[in-house]
Amino acid sequence: MAALKNDVKAFIVQALACFDTPTQVSQAVKQEFDIDVTRQQVEQHDPTKRAGANLAAKWRTLFEDTRKRFREETAEIPIANRAFRLRGLGRMAEKAENMRNLALTAQLYEQAAKECGDMYVNRKLEPDKPLGSQADQQHAVAEYTLEPDENVPTTPHL
């Protein structure tokens, strides 16, 4: 395991800060610098992992700054915004419905409901069970069954 130059170390730290896996980073280093580094050697440059616990302060600072900048820039990407995705799903669902593609329309409606965060689920709480943390309150769903409507025929008539 040869010592790496500072530019290679910076490349590795920044790639890891952008949530690339050690395998992806190892392959990228091979392409960019024509140097073979193992996944384990790459992982030593990640301060969030046990192998990178002793990472030098300057590399730790570079990692934290890069990760912060990456997260901020990700928020600026339109598709990373839920409202943008919901508008797109709405347009696709409308188009699918106009084309009378009901199966695709139903899938798009379900995807939109998932984007909104389980809003399509019937939530039933057990009254005798106390809820613990706030996470328990958000995920307190006893069952995911939908009751069939008696007025709707079971066989579709198209």
Buried (B, 14 or more C-beta within 10 A) or exposed (E): EEEBEEEBBBBBBBBBBBEBEBEBBBBBBEEEBEEEBEBEBBBBBBBBBEBBEEBEEEBBEBBBEBBEEEEEEEEEEEEEEEEEBBEBBEEBBEEBBEEEBEEBBEBBBEBBBEEEEEEEBEEEEEEEEEEEEEEEEEEBEEEEEEEEEEEEEEEEEE
